[in-house]
Amino acid sequence: MFEQFLKKINGILHTNAAYNSQFGCVEQTSWIIFLKTIDNLNQNKQITIHIQTASAITTEQSVLLEEIKTSSQELVEIAQRLQQSIGKLQ
C-alpha cells in the first residue's frame, strides 16, 4: 500500500518538467509524506476531541437524568402526603 502511494507520487512528479531529477522527486515526496502525516495527526486530534466532548455530554446528561429521577420521586412523595392530608381533612 505504501509502495503504491510512493509510485503514484513519483509518477506525478516525473511528469512535471520541474522535477525531472531524482533528488527533486525525493525531496517533494518527503514533503508530501510529511504534510500528509501532519494532516492525519490533526484529523486524529479532532476525532479525539469530538469523542471526549460526546462522552462529556453523555456524563452531563446522566447527571441531569439522576437529578430528574430524584425530583420526580420527591414530587411523588409530596403528592402522597397531600393526599393523606386531604383525606384527614374530609
Secondary structure, 3 states (H helix, E strand, C coil): CHHHHHHHHHHHHHHCHHHCCHHHHHHHHHHHHHHHHHHHHHHHHHHHHHHHHHHHHHHHHHHHHHHHHHHHHHHHHHHHHHHHHHHHHC
